[in-house]
Amino acid sequence: MGSLKKAAAKLVPSLTMIDSRTLASSPTTTTLPNLLIINNKTSFSTHSLNPPILRHPPPLTYAPPRISASSKSMSTNHSSAATLSDQDTLLKQKRTLRTKVKSDLKSMDPAQRAQEDVAIQNIVMEAPWYKSCKGLCAYISCSSLREVDTSNLLSDILKTTNTDGHSQMGRKLYVPRVEDKNRHMRMLKISSVDDLIANSMNILEPNPVDADGNEREDVMLANDPVDMFILPGLAFDKSGKRLGRGGGYYDTLLMNYQNLVKERGWKQPLLVALSYSVQILDEHIIPVAPYDIPIDALVSPSGLILISETAFQRCQ
């Protein structure tokens, strides 16, 4: 882990996402059994989390000098070369970290992994912010990828009655279907686990048409918004950074959906990631680029970690 910290420290600042989710390095945090008090806000986690602070870039205090056309051309070429070099460094850092986390996941004791699967799903299913959702997008876990299991969670979303015997019809569930290798992934509505088929990589996905031959509803074309995305990932930290598997499918989908929600004046969905204990890393280790979408909350076996202001407003 020390080598990863040194590698991450070389990350160019211009590629590091810093917003209101960024956390201070040394404020005081008070931890109580099963509760975490942060800036007078309560999180259902025993993890220690520092309060978020707002960080803004310093204002410009000078006017840029005039640059001749020839100098501007040379400067642009130099800047482009530097940018490409920075991006290459970022990608190498991500690959190194992915290799390390995959190794940690592979080394997990199967019994511990099974226990954490149950604990994580139970935390979600017992939460009021989950029970109140009318529409959700959720990933279908793949055992070979060692993703946090979502089978119980999906079954709970799809059932027609709740534990009190009351109907919960009308609850919509959209699950991912990868269309090509160019970051094109859709979220299609299903009504049963029988709507899923295995793709060429033996990963379950929704059939694009239902049993009657009708095209499934795409979340991007739906008349109503979803309340939440339940997301996978390889690594996370408590400031909201998420490291995916390198395909860019989720970041692309989330960016497009967030833009759609903004255009239609809907409320932005809550972005909740599920994580085994070994996947939660120290801050400043996960390298990020401007196109990496941060999460709002993180569910680990120890509980719920609230990150964004949106999560504090909806999950308490």
N, C-alpha and C positions, 0 to 999 in steps of 0.2 A: 504493500500500500504506500510505503514511503516513496518508492520510485514513481508511482502514479501521481503523487502530489507534486513531485519535482517536474514531471512532464506537464501536468496541468498548469503549473506556474508559468510556463513559457507561452501560454496561450495569449495571443495578441488581444489587448483590451478592446479593440474595435469590434472583435467578434464575440465578445462576452455580453450576454443579455443582462442588463441591470435595470430593474424597475422596482415598483413598490413591493415586489415579492422578495427582493434581496434582503438578507438578514444581517443585523449587526453582529460583530464578532465576539463581544464580551458583555452584553447587558446581563442583569441579574434575572434568573428564572427560578420560580419556586415550584417544586414538584411535590405533589401529594399523592397518596395511593389512588390509582386509577383516574386521576385528574391532573391537568396541567394548566396552571394559571399564567396567562400571557397578556400583559397590558390590561389586566382586569377582565380578560376573556378566558373562557374555559374550553379546553380541548380534551376529548375523551382518549387520552393516550398517556402512557408512562414515559414516552420519549421526552427528552429535554429539547425545547425549541426556543430560540431567541426571538424577541419581538421584532417584527419587520419595521424598517425605517425607510423614509423616502429619500432617494438620492437623485439629485438633478445635476446635469453637466453645468460647469461654470459658464456664465454669460460671456460672449465675445466682447473684448474691450479694445479691439483694433479693427481697422478696415483692411481687407486683403489687398496686397500690392497688385499693381497692374502687371499683366503678363502678356508678352508678345505671342503671336500665333505660333511661331516656331517653338518658343519655350513651352507654351501650353501643350503642344503636341508631344514634346519630349517628356514633359511632366506626366501627361496622361499615360503614355506608354510605360513609364517607370512605375506609376501607381498601379496599372493593370498587372504588371509583372509581380509587384509586391503583394497585391491582393491574391493572385493565383498561388503564390508561395504560402501565404497565410492560410488559405483554404486547404492546401495540401497538408500543412502542419496540423490543422484541426482534424482532418480526416484520419491522419495517422494516430493522433491521440485517442480518437474515438475507437479506432480499431483495436488499439492496445487495451483500452479499458473493457471493451466488449469481450476480448479473449479472457481477461482476468475474471470478469463476472460469470461468464459461461463456465469456467473452471470451478468457481465457487458453487454454482448451482449444481454442477455434476457431482460435486463432493458432498452435497447435502444428504444426510441420513434419510432414507425413504420414509421411515416412521415419523421423523420430525416434519418432513415435508407434508405428509398426510394430515398431521395435527394442525399445521399452519393453514392448510387449505380450508379445513373446517372452521377454524377460528376466524379467518378473514371473511369468509362468506357469511358466517353468523353475525359478525359485527355489522355488515352491510344490511342484511335482511332484518335486523332488529332495530335499525335506525329510522327515526321519524322522517328524515329527509329523503330516505329511499322509499318508504311506504307511501309517501304523498305524490310520488312521480306518476304521471300519466303516460309519459313516453320516454323510452330509454334507448340508447345505443350501447351495445355491450359486445365484447369480443368473445369468441368461442375458444376456450382453452385448448392447447395442444400439448399432450403429455411429453412428446418427443422434444419439444422446445422448452420444456420445464417451466411453463407459464403457470401462474396461480390458477387453480381450478375454478371454473365458473359454472359447472354442471348443476349444482344445487341452486345457485342463484338464477340461472336461466329457467329452470323448472319452476321456481317460485314466481318469477315474472309471468310465465305463461299459464299458470294455473288459473282457473276461472273463479275460485272462491278463496277467501283468506282464512286464517285460523279461527276467526269468529263465525265462519259460515256465511259471511256476507259476500255478495257478488262483487268481483272486481273486473268485470267485462269492460272492454274499451281501453285497457292498458296496452300500449303498443310497444313492441320490441323489434328493433332493427339490428341486424348482425352483418358483419363484413363479408364482402365477396371481392376478391382481387381480380381485376379484369385484364391487366397486362403488366409488363415489367417497367412501366413508365409512371409509377406512383398513382396509377388510376385504381382506386378502390371505391366501391359503393357500399352503402348500408341499406339492406333490403329488409322489409318487414316479413316476419314469420309468425305463425300462430301455433306451431308445434315443433318439437325436435325432429319429427318425421319429415319436416320440410328441408332438412339438411342432407347434403350429399358430400362424399369425399372427393377432393380435387386430386390432381396429379401428384401432389406431395402428401396425400393422405390426411389433409387438413379439412375438417368439416366446414362447408359453406352452404348458403342457401341456394337452392335451384332458382334460376332467374324467373321461372314461371311456376305458378301453383298447379294443383292437381287438375284444375279446369282449363289449364292452358293460358291463363291470364298472367300478364306481367306483374311481378311483385312491386309493391309501392317502394319507391326510392325516397329516403329521408330528405334528399335535396329537392324533391318534387312534392312533398307532403303539404297539406293545407295547414297543419298545426306543428308547432315546434316540439322538440324533445326537451325534457328537463335536465337530462344528465347523459354524459358519456362515461362508461366504465372502461378504463384503458389498461392495456398491458404495457410492458416495457422491460428492459434489461436492468436498468439501474435508476435510482431516484435519490434526491436529497430533500431536506426539510425546507429548502427555499423554493421548491417547485420545479427544479430541473428534472428533466426526463431524458434518459438515453434509450433510444429505440434500437432496432436491429439493423438499421442502415438503409432500409428501403425507402423511407420518407413517406410511406403511405398514410400513416395517421396524421403527421404534421400537415400534409397537403389537404387531406379531408377536413381536418379541424379548421384550417385557415379558410377554406371555401365555405364551410358551414357557418363560421363566425361572421364572415362577410354577408352571407345570405340573411342571417338573423338581424344584422345591423340594418340591411336594406329594408327588411319587412317590419322593423320596429319591435321585434320580439325580445324577450329576456334571454340573455346569453345562457347556454347550458352550463351546468356544473361539471367540471372535468375532474373525475375521481380515478386515481390509479390504484391497482392492487399490487402489493409487494411482499415477497418473503423477507425475513429479517436480514438475510445476507445481501439483499439487493439495495439496502438503504446505506448510502455512502456519506462520508463527511462532506461538508460544503467545500467548494472551490476545487473539487476533484473532477466533476463532470464538465467537460468542455461543451459550450453551446454556441450556436450561430443565430443570427437574427431570425431565421426561419424556423427555429425550434420553438414549439408551443409549450409554455409552462403549464403545470397542472394546478388545480385549486386545492385539492386535498389528497391525502395519501392514507390508505388503509393497510396496516401491517398487523401481524398477530397480536401486537400489544395494544392496538386500538386505532382510533382515528386521529390523524394529524392534520389540523386545519392550517392552511397556508395563506390563501388570498382573503381579501376583505369580503369577496363574494361568498367564500366558504363560511366565514364567521357569521355572516348575515343569515345564511340559509340552514346551517347545520347545528345551530345552538338552540 
